[in-house]
């Protein structure tokens, strides 16, 4: 982003990008709590005004220290959820206890503020015990290049999907898969890759193309346009 600060704190329609993403997730009825993995030197998160977001959750919004890689950050956040389920299981009614002892966890990029609630619904409805993730079809021709940057061979796009987030998995299965990867010095680029490495076959669920990951300066303006259109459609 060449912004001089972490992109998750750049303003999107007057609020930090991270705030917009958390806001989008918190108002979905299936999401009961959230954990944010932060850089150990992060001093900006505590300045966010999150009372309105936390009021929509059943459980407090938590933070954990992130790791050197995405998978390490996700593992730290997942471990915090496992610890909470163990702490609360002894003093809760049976039904509530089961919901905590057998939870599912969505892993979502802080830089994706435009995920649609309808996509979250589809993800939740379509996954089974193998888990799943939002994805997009590939519409462009994809080339694998050689060492000189020349076309080597094209990839069959009808067999390929672009991975999005959220990615949804049973909490303990994800914890175990990430632990296996780290123990065997394999660093997955996303949670689906960790689950496949552990022997699972996550479901690829079609998502909307406006679930963009803010990566370049122009993406903030694009995300703003998408959010406004989504809010207009949801209000109508």
Backbone bond lengths (Angstrom), bond angles and torsions (degrees), N, CA, C in turn:
res aa  C-N    CA-C-N  psi(-1)  N-CA   C-N-CA  omega(-1)  CA-C   N-CA-C  phi
1 X - - - 1.466 - - 1.527 112.34 -
2 X 1.352 116.98 -19.45 1.472 121.25 -179.09 1.528 110.66 52.23
3 X 1.345 116.05 45.15 1.466 120.53 -172.71 1.523 113.48 -106.40
4 X 1.320 117.88 -10.00 1.456 119.47 -179.47 1.507 114.46 79.99
5 X 1.333 117.48 3.65 1.464 122.81 176.96 1.523 108.23 -154.88
6 X 1.330 117.31 160.63 1.466 118.88 178.91 1.520 110.73 -56.93
7 X 1.326 116.07 135.86 1.463 119.51 -173.06 1.520 113.01 -63.59
8 X 1.350 117.52 -24.77 1.469 118.85 -178.48 1.528 112.61 -67.09
9 X 1.333 117.11 -11.78 1.467 119.81 178.84 1.532 112.52 -107.21
10 X 1.318 117.58 3.37 1.457 119.85 171.74 1.525 109.61 -68.23
11 X 1.321 116.30 147.90 1.460 120.15 -174.35 1.523 111.69 -79.81
12 X 1.320 114.35 134.15 1.457 123.03 173.90 1.520 106.84 -123.97
13 X 1.326 116.58 107.60 1.465 122.03 -174.91 1.526 111.60 51.94
14 X 1.320 115.74 45.99 1.461 121.23 172.97 1.513 116.08 86.90
15 X 1.314 118.30 -5.13 1.468 122.30 179.54 1.521 109.38 -127.26
16 X 1.341 117.56 149.45 1.462 118.98 177.49 1.525 111.33 -58.14
17 X 1.313 115.36 145.80 1.462 122.12 -179.96 1.524 111.14 -52.24
18 X 1.325 117.46 -44.28 1.460 121.29 -179.83 1.524 110.74 -60.99
19 X 1.324 117.11 -40.47 1.466 120.57 177.88 1.528 110.49 -59.64
20 X 1.321 116.67 -45.58 1.468 120.63 -179.06 1.535 110.93 -60.47
21 X 1.318 116.17 -39.94 1.459 119.79 -179.68 1.521 111.06 -67.54
22 X 1.327 117.16 -46.09 1.463 120.50 178.71 1.527 111.02 -62.69
23 X 1.319 115.78 -39.45 1.466 120.74 178.67 1.517 111.01 -61.27
24 X 1.321 115.71 -41.84 1.460 121.27 -178.67 1.523 111.12 -63.05
25 X 1.309 116.84 -40.35 1.455 121.30 -178.58 1.524 111.83 -75.84
26 X 1.320 117.29 -43.04 1.462 121.39 -171.84 1.518 112.86 -62.63
27 X 1.332 117.65 -28.81 1.462 119.55 -176.73 1.526 112.80 -87.32
28 X 1.338 117.15 7.48 1.465 119.96 173.45 1.525 108.63 -90.80
29 X 1.319 117.14 132.76 1.464 121.85 -171.18 1.519 114.12 -63.94
30 X 1.334 118.26 -23.87 1.464 120.36 -177.36 1.526 112.95 -82.66
31 X 1.318 116.82 -12.29 1.469 120.38 -177.33 1.525 108.59 -96.98
32 X 1.326 115.92 116.58 1.466 120.96 -173.94 1.520 113.39 -106.99
33 X 1.317 117.50 -11.54 1.457 120.95 178.99 1.514 109.87 -163.85
34 X 1.329 116.48 164.65 1.463 120.33 -179.78 1.523 109.88 -144.63
35 X 1.322 115.10 147.45 1.462 123.05 174.34 1.514 107.62 -125.92
36 X 1.318 116.52 129.60 1.461 121.55 179.60 1.522 108.64 -111.65
37 X 1.334 116.48 124.36 1.463 121.52 176.50 1.524 108.18 -89.17
38 X 1.330 116.24 123.89 1.460 121.94 -174.74 1.526 111.09 -119.13
39 X 1.317 115.48 148.39 1.455 120.17 170.15 1.524 109.14 -59.98
40 X 1.318 115.72 143.37 1.471 118.74 -176.02 1.528 112.97 -63.27
41 X 1.321 116.97 -19.23 1.464 120.53 178.85 1.533 112.44 -99.87
42 X 1.316 117.30 8.48 1.460 121.15 -178.92 1.530 109.84 -67.63
43 X 1.320 115.83 122.61 1.464 120.69 177.95 1.521 111.78 -118.01
44 X 1.317 117.20 1.09 1.466 121.13 -174.83 1.526 112.86 -93.49
45 X 1.325 117.03 -26.07 1.466 118.74 -173.31 1.527 111.86 -61.64
46 X 1.336 116.96 -41.59 1.465 119.91 -176.56 1.522 112.83 -64.84
47 X 1.326 116.58 -14.96 1.470 119.69 178.70 1.527 112.28 -85.48
48 X 1.325 117.19 -10.38 1.462 119.60 178.65 1.527 110.18 -69.48
49 X 1.307 115.99 139.53 1.465 121.27 177.88 1.523 108.53 -90.00
50 X 1.333 116.78 95.51 1.445 122.61 -169.98 1.532 114.12 -107.15
51 X 1.333 117.25 7.19 1.468 119.70 -176.50 1.525 111.78 -57.73
52 X 1.326 116.96 -42.44 1.460 119.96 -179.23 1.518 112.29 -65.79
53 X 1.330 116.66 -35.29 1.459 121.16 177.58 1.515 110.47 -70.24
54 X 1.320 116.96 -46.25 1.466 120.65 -178.52 1.521 111.55 -63.56
55 X 1.324 116.96 -30.26 1.466 120.57 -179.81 1.524 112.03 -65.05
56 X 1.314 117.60 -20.59 1.467 121.20 -179.47 1.525 112.77 -89.28
57 X 1.333 117.40 -4.90 1.459 122.22 -177.28 1.521 111.12 -104.31
58 X 1.320 117.13 151.08 1.459 121.42 176.69 1.521 111.66 -79.41
59 X 1.324 115.67 -28.44 1.458 121.12 -177.29 1.519 109.64 -120.50
60 X 1.334 118.42 152.86 1.468 120.91 -178.31 1.519 112.06 -60.32
61 X 1.321 115.58 146.18 1.451 121.05 173.58 1.520 108.38 -73.82
62 X 1.316 117.20 126.99 1.461 122.23 -175.20 1.522 110.95 -110.48
63 X 1.321 115.48 158.14 1.462 121.07 171.35 1.524 108.77 -127.32
64 X 1.318 115.58 149.17 1.464 122.63 174.43 1.521 107.50 -135.83
65 X 1.320 115.39 161.22 1.462 119.82 174.61 1.521 109.44 -76.09
66 X 1.311 116.01 132.56 1.446 120.39 177.65 1.518 111.41 -77.54
67 X 1.320 115.42 170.99 1.449 120.81 178.90 1.516 111.47 -106.89
68 X 1.323 115.78 -169.28 1.457 121.04 -179.59 1.525 111.85 -75.45
69 X 1.328 116.87 -19.88 1.466 122.05 -179.59 1.515 109.58 -130.14
70 X 1.318 115.38 166.17 1.468 120.44 176.54 1.526 111.16 -57.14
71 X 1.337 116.26 -46.81 1.461 119.44 -175.48 1.526 111.58 -64.50
72 X 1.323 117.57 -33.79 1.462 120.35 177.62 1.528 110.55 -69.73
73 X 1.327 117.13 -38.75 1.466 120.60 177.44 1.526 110.71 -63.98
74 X 1.334 116.49 -44.28 1.464 120.60 179.43 1.528 110.05 -64.71
75 X 1.323 117.23 -39.78 1.465 120.68 178.63 1.522 110.76 -62.13
76 X 1.327 117.76 -40.48 1.470 120.73 178.56 1.525 111.20 -64.64
77 X 1.328 116.53 -42.14 1.464 120.60 179.65 1.528 110.73 -66.61
78 X 1.333 116.44 -42.53 1.463 120.29 179.84 1.518 111.16 -64.95
79 X 1.332 116.89 -38.19 1.460 120.34 178.50 1.525 111.11 -62.73
80 X 1.324 116.68 -35.33 1.469 120.02 177.82 1.518 110.56 -65.16
81 X 1.338 117.42 -37.62 1.455 120.47 178.38 1.525 111.54 -68.62
82 X 1.320 117.11 -38.71 1.465 120.36 177.02 1.522 110.30 -62.16
83 X 1.334 116.82 -41.77 1.461 120.57 179.39 1.524 111.35 -63.40
84 X 1.322 117.00 -39.37 1.463 120.74 179.28 1.523 110.73 -65.32
85 X 1.323 116.61 -42.31 1.463 119.34 -179.38 1.516 110.56 -62.98
86 X 1.323 117.83 -35.79 1.460 121.10 178.63 1.521 111.00 -69.63
87 X 1.328 117.22 -39.04 1.460 121.23 -178.80 1.518 111.96 -67.67
88 X 1.332 116.44 -36.33 1.458 120.10 -174.03 1.518 114.64 -91.10
89 X 1.313 117.46 -12.50 1.460 119.40 -172.14 1.527 112.99 -68.67
90 X 1.324 119.15 -23.36 1.461 121.07 -174.04 1.518 113.68 -81.87
91 X 1.321 118.84 -19.46 1.459 119.73 -172.81 1.525 113.21 -125.25
92 X 1.328 117.49 23.96 1.457 120.35 179.83 1.511 110.55 -116.08
93 X 1.303 116.06 155.48 1.449 120.88 176.09 1.529 109.68 -63.26
94 X 1.317 116.32 157.43 1.458 121.08 -171.18 1.521 112.79 -55.67
95 X 1.326 117.61 -46.77 1.455 119.68 -176.30 1.522 111.30 -63.64
96 X 1.331 116.07 -46.30 1.457 119.75 179.25 1.517 110.83 -66.02
97 X 1.320 116.81 -36.47 1.456 120.38 -179.92 1.527 110.60 -62.51
98 X 1.312 116.97 -41.72 1.451 120.09 -179.92 1.524 111.19 -64.74
99 X 1.327 117.34 -36.40 1.453 119.74 -179.30 1.514 111.57 -67.21
100 X 1.334 117.01 -28.22 1.458 120.13 178.88 1.522 110.87 -87.06
101 X 1.333 117.30 -36.41 1.453 119.87 -177.51 1.523 111.78 -72.64
102 X 1.341 118.22 -22.64 1.452 121.24 -178.93 1.537 109.76 -124.90
103 X 1.320 116.68 55.44 1.465 118.90 -174.96 1.522 112.84 -82.81
104 X 1.302 114.25 160.76 1.461 123.03 169.69 1.517 107.41 -109.85
105 X 1.299 116.30 149.86 1.457 120.31 -179.02 1.522 109.60 -128.03
106 X 1.340 115.34 133.71 1.458 122.22 172.45 1.521 108.43 -97.88
107 X 1.305 116.79 130.78 1.461 121.16 173.93 1.527 107.50 -106.09
108 X 1.329 115.13 124.40 1.467 119.61 -173.72 1.518 110.64 -133.87
109 X 1.340 115.82 142.97 1.455 121.27 177.27 1.523 110.58 -72.83
110 X 1.324 115.92 133.40 1.470 119.87 176.70 1.517 111.63 -61.60
111 X 1.329 117.18 -23.58 1.462 121.15 -176.91 1.523 113.08 -92.26
112 X 1.341 117.54 16.58 1.475 121.08 176.59 1.531 109.02 -117.53
113 X 1.335 118.08 82.44 1.461 120.66 -176.83 1.524 114.34 -85.05
114 X 1.341 117.54 -5.67 1.466 120.17 -169.87 1.524 113.66 -105.85
115 X 1.329 118.18 16.10 1.458 118.74 -179.28 1.532 109.49 -63.66
116 X 1.308 115.94 132.73 1.465 120.70 -178.04 1.523 110.96 -81.07
117 X 1.322 116.47 145.03 1.462 120.57 175.15 1.522 110.86 -63.63
118 X 1.320 117.04 -33.02 1.459 119.28 178.30 1.524 111.15 -65.60
119 X 1.324 117.47 -32.06 1.459 120.48 175.71 1.525 111.05 -69.97
120 X 1.334 116.78 -39.07 1.469 120.05 175.61 1.527 109.76 -61.36
121 X 1.324 116.27 -40.92 1.467 120.05 178.39 1.528 110.97 -60.66
122 X 1.331 116.20 -46.11 1.454 120.55 -179.43 1.526 111.60 -63.41
123 X 1.307 116.09 -40.47 1.466 120.24 178.93 1.523 110.79 -61.60
124 X 1.322 116.44 -46.91 1.463 121.17 -178.85 1.524 111.05 -64.38
125 X 1.321 116.33 -39.33 1.464 120.53 -176.77 1.531 112.78 -72.22
126 X 1.314 117.03 -32.56 1.460 119.69 -170.45 1.525 115.09 -93.67
127 X 1.320 118.85 -19.52 1.457 118.94 -176.47 1.528 111.03 -75.97
128 X 1.332 114.50 154.65 1.464 121.25 170.81 1.523 107.43 -121.44
129 X 1.333 117.72 -159.40 1.463 119.28 -175.27 1.527 113.41 -68.66
130 X 1.356 117.06 -4.88 1.464 120.39 175.30 1.535 111.62 -85.05
131 X 1.335 116.39 -11.30 1.450 119.85 -177.02 1.515 111.75 81.83
132 X 1.333 116.40 -174.74 1.455 120.15 -179.19 1.514 111.88 -175.02
133 X 1.315 115.35 175.25 1.458 120.86 -178.95 1.514 109.99 -151.57
134 X 1.326 115.85 152.33 1.451 120.37 172.42 1.522 109.35 -71.38
135 X 1.318 116.13 145.69 1.460 120.14 -176.43 1.525 109.99 -153.17
136 X 1.324 115.10 164.84 1.465 122.04 178.34 1.517 109.91 -126.75
137 X 1.321 115.82 146.83 1.457 119.53 173.72 1.523 109.38 -69.00
138 X 1.308 116.26 153.77 1.464 122.13 176.71 1.522 108.20 -95.14
139 X 1.328 116.87 122.53 1.465 121.05 -176.56 1.527 112.79 -107.46
140 X 1.323 117.03 -12.51 1.460 120.84 179.17 1.523 110.28 -97.02
141 X 1.320 116.01 156.96 1.454 120.31 170.61 1.525 109.01 -71.92
142 X 1.310 117.22 132.70 1.456 122.37 -179.26 1.524 109.70 -110.33
143 X 1.330 115.10 130.01 1.455 121.01 179.46 1.520 110.61 -114.79
144 X 1.314 116.49 136.44 1.454 120.65 167.07 1.518 107.27 -89.76
145 X 1.334 116.15 128.54 1.457 120.12 -175.87 1.527 111.56 -97.81
146 X 1.321 114.90 159.11 1.461 119.29 175.54 1.520 109.71 -92.79
147 X 1.341 115.94 -172.42 1.464 120.48 -176.80 1.522 112.76 -64.79
148 X 1.306 117.62 -19.79 1.460 121.93 -178.99 1.531 112.73 -98.92
149 X 1.325 116.03 8.26 1.455 119.59 178.98 1.505 113.51 74.82
150 X 1.327 117.06 27.63 1.457 121.64 179.64 1.525 110.43 -110.38
151 X 1.332 115.50 155.32 1.456 120.34 -179.52 1.527 110.47 -59.14
152 X 1.317 115.29 128.39 1.460 120.49 177.70 1.519 110.24 -105.49
153 X 1.346 115.92 -57.96 1.459 119.73 170.13 1.519 108.86 -161.45
154 X 1.320 115.68 152.25 1.469 120.55 -179.11 1.523 109.92 -85.10
155 X 1.318 114.55 155.84 1.461 121.33 -179.35 1.519 109.29 -103.78
156 X 1.322 118.17 143.34 1.474 121.16 -177.83 1.525 111.39 -71.75
157 X 1.328 116.42 99.15 1.463 119.70 -172.01 1.523 112.92 -65.81
158 X 1.333 118.18 -23.84 1.460 119.53 179.26 1.526 111.90 -67.52
159 X 1.333 117.28 -15.27 1.458 121.39 178.20 1.531 112.29 -100.88
160 X 1.340 116.72 0.74 1.462 120.57 -172.75 1.526 111.27 -111.89
161 X 1.322 114.89 149.75 1.459 122.03 175.20 1.522 108.55 -135.80
162 X 1.318 116.48 146.42 1.467 121.48 173.44 1.529 108.76 -88.21
163 X 1.313 116.53 127.95 1.466 120.95 -179.23 1.524 110.47 -79.40
164 X 1.332 115.55 131.84 1.458 123.23 173.61 1.522 108.29 -116.07
165 X 1.300 115.68 -174.67 1.466 121.22 167.76 1.521 107.07 -131.12
166 X 1.358 117.96 158.71 1.451 127.35 8.39 1.528 114.05 -70.50
167 X 1.349 112.88 158.78 1.447 122.68 168.33 1.523 106.30 -117.84
168 X 1.324 116.68 132.59 1.468 122.05 -167.10 1.521 110.74 -120.31
169 X 1.339 116.17 123.76 1.461 120.73 -177.56 1.524 110.87 -145.32
170 X 1.343 117.13 155.89 1.460 119.37 169.33 1.532 108.83 -59.21
171 X 1.301 116.47 132.71 1.461 120.85 -172.45 1.522 113.11 -54.89
172 X 1.327 116.53 -51.60 1.460 118.33 -174.85 1.519 112.90 -69.38
173 X 1.329 117.14 -32.04 1.461 119.83 175.77 1.526 110.47 -64.28
174 X 1.334 116.68 -40.31 1.457 120.19 178.69 1.523 111.06 -67.20
175 X 1.326 116.75 -42.54 1.468 120.19 177.65 1.526 110.42 -57.72
176 X 1.320 116.43 -46.66 1.466 120.46 -178.64 1.528 111.48 -65.94
177 X 1.334 116.83 -39.02 1.465 120.15 -179.65 1.528 110.94 -65.64
178 X 1.321 116.73 -43.63 1.464 119.86 178.77 1.521 111.00 -64.90
179 X 1.333 116.58 -40.17 1.465 119.93 178.40 1.529 111.00 -61.82
180 X 1.328 117.19 -42.02 1.460 121.13 177.69 1.529 110.75 -60.63
181 X 1.337 116.19 -45.24 1.466 119.94 179.51 1.520 111.44 -59.15
182 X 1.317 116.48 -47.09 1.459 120.09 -176.67 1.522 111.57 -68.82
183 X 1.324 116.92 -37.51 1.458 119.84 178.01 1.521 111.91 -63.98
184 X 1.331 116.61 -30.59 1.461 121.31 -177.86 1.533 112.24 -101.76
185 X 1.349 115.23 15.94 1.467 121.65 175.48 1.527 113.21 57.78
186 X 1.333 115.45 35.82 1.456 121.37 173.92 1.519 107.80 -109.48
187 X 1.331 117.32 123.80 1.465 121.27 -178.02 1.527 109.30 -106.49
188 X 1.311 118.12 100.90 1.474 121.27 -179.64 1.520 110.53 -70.64
189 X 1.318 115.31 147.48 1.459 119.70 178.77 1.519 112.15 -84.24
190 X 1.324 117.60 -18.55 1.458 121.03 171.70 1.523 108.78 -152.36
191 X 1.320 116.40 177.19 1.464 120.59 -173.94 1.527 111.46 -71.28
192 X 1.332 117.36 -33.28 1.457 120.25 178.49 1.527 110.21 -61.33
193 X 1.313 117.00 -39.45 1.461 120.04 179.31 1.528 110.61 -65.35
194 X 1.321 117.14 -37.09 1.462 120.47 176.39 1.520 110.78 -64.71
195 X 1.323 116.61 -42.33 1.461 120.18 -179.36 1.530 111.37 -67.09
196 X 1.323 117.54 -40.22 1.462 120.58 176.95 1.528 110.01 -63.67
197 X 1.307 116.89 -40.37 1.467 121.29 178.11 1.524 110.71 -59.67
198 X 1.344 115.85 -33.37 1.465 120.89 -179.50 1.519 112.75 -86.56
199 X 1.332 117.79 1.19 1.456 120.63 175.12 1.510 116.20 104.81
200 X 1.342 119.04 4.82 1.460 122.25 179.74 1.530 110.42 -90.26
201 X 1.341 115.83 164.13 1.462 122.61 177.63 1.534 108.50 -127.79
202 X 1.328 117.79 80.79 1.462 120.11 -177.68 1.524 112.67 -61.03
203 X 1.324 115.01 149.07 1.454 122.75 179.43 1.526 109.82 -81.78
204 X 1.331 116.49 131.46 1.455 122.06 174.56 1.526 108.66 -90.45
205 X 1.332 115.94 110.63 1.466 122.55 -176.26 1.525 108.86 -104.05
206 X 1.309 116.75 129.64 1.464 120.64 -178.18 1.519 111.15 -66.14
207 X 1.319 115.74 131.59 1.454 121.94 177.87 1.518 110.99 -120.63
208 X 1.312 116.02 177.40 1.463 121.65 -178.15 1.526 110.65 -87.07
209 X 1.321 115.99 147.57 1.458 121.66 -177.59 1.526 112.63 -70.81
210 X 1.338 117.91 -17.31 1.463 118.93 179.96 1.527 112.78 -82.41
211 X 1.325 117.89 3.41 1.465 122.07 174.14 1.529 108.05 -81.95
212 X 1.331 115.41 65.80 1.459 120.71 -172.80 1.524 111.29 -84.00
213 X 1.319 115.08 154.81 1.458 121.86 173.07 1.516 107.70 -100.16
214 X 1.323 116.82 117.29 1.458 120.47 -178.62 1.525 108.30 -67.33
215 X 1.320 115.44 115.23 1.463 121.23 -174.61 1.528 112.10 -129.22
216 X 1.328 116.65 -37.19 1.459 121.75 -177.81 1.522 109.62 -118.79
217 X 1.356 117.91 159.57 1.471 120.64 -174.95 1.518 114.04 -50.74
218 X 1.320 118.76 -42.60 1.457 120.67 -178.11 1.515 113.94 -67.34
219 X 1.335 117.30 -15.28 1.464 120.17 -178.19 1.527 112.22 -68.80
220 X 1.325 118.18 -27.10 1.464 120.16 179.03 1.523 110.72 -64.44
221 X 1.313 116.69 -44.33 1.466 120.16 178.12 1.518 110.85 -64.90
222 X 1.322 116.30 -39.86 1.456 120.28 178.75 1.523 110.72 -64.81
223 X 1.329 117.24 -42.71 1.466 120.91 178.24 1.517 110.73 -62.08
224 X 1.333 116.78 -38.86 1.459 120.66 178.18 1.524 110.68 -61.00
225 X 1.320 117.23 -43.95 1.460 120.90 178.73 1.529 111.23 -63.74
226 X 1.329 116.46 -42.51 1.459 119.71 179.61 1.524 111.27 -63.49
227 X 1.330 117.38 -43.00 1.464 120.64 -178.75 1.516 111.51 -64.07
228 X 1.309 116.43 -41.45 1.463 119.90 179.59 1.524 110.69 -63.67
229 X 1.323 116.87 -41.86 1.452 120.18 179.38 1.525 111.07 -67.09
230 X 1.338 116.79 -41.32 1.453 120.37 178.04 1.531 111.55 -62.44
231 X 1.331 116.25 -44.57 1.471 119.96 179.14 1.526 110.86 -62.66
232 X 1.339 116.15 -37.99 1.467 120.15 178.24 1.525 110.40 -65.09
233 X 1.328 116.58 -43.94 1.463 119.98 -179.42 1.525 112.25 -66.19
234 X 1.343 115.89 -39.51 1.469 119.12 -178.88 1.513 112.02 -70.60
235 X 1.334 116.59 -26.81 1.457 120.32 -179.68 1.521 112.03 -79.92
236 X 1.329 116.91 -22.38 1.465 120.62 -176.12 1.520 111.47 -84.37
